[in-house]
Amino acid sequence: MAKAEISWKSKSEEGVKREVYVHCVGQEWKFFEREKRYDEWQPLEQPLLEDYIELLDAVKRRIARRLLRPEEEKRVRKLIREAYPEAEI
């Protein structure tokens, strides 16, 4: 599999800037976050729905460029449904 590391910048629920980093290890996507560039990455136990949507968007773009396999989109959608069953994707 190609490099399965994805990151983006956003704001937390409190309005604080943050960076989110997602790393694929085997079949599992692990989320991390930090507030500033030189802070240490902290594991994110319960990612926000917006984080999952951002991951899904990034995965779709990587599939289009043939950097990820098409099955990866289905796995990410399944993750979202498990974490947020009420969300419409």
Phi, psi and omega in degrees: 000149178290177179304118183251056177236127184228138178217158178201168177247144179203189176242145178284177179298333180275356180092010180273135177296144178208157174249139179241137182230131180236133183232132179266121177241107183066245180255007188242136175264125180250129182260141176222156177214158173206158182270318183238164186303318185263006173288159177280148177290130178252133177301139180253105185291315181237088179297151177289159176301321179299325178293318178295319179296320178297319177298315180300317178298315180295321179296318178300317179295321179289327176295318179298328179268007179061036176264340175230158179281148180302333180295338183297325179298319179296321179294320180292318177300321178296318176302316181295315179298325178290319183281323183226079183299334182278347183286142175257124183252000000 
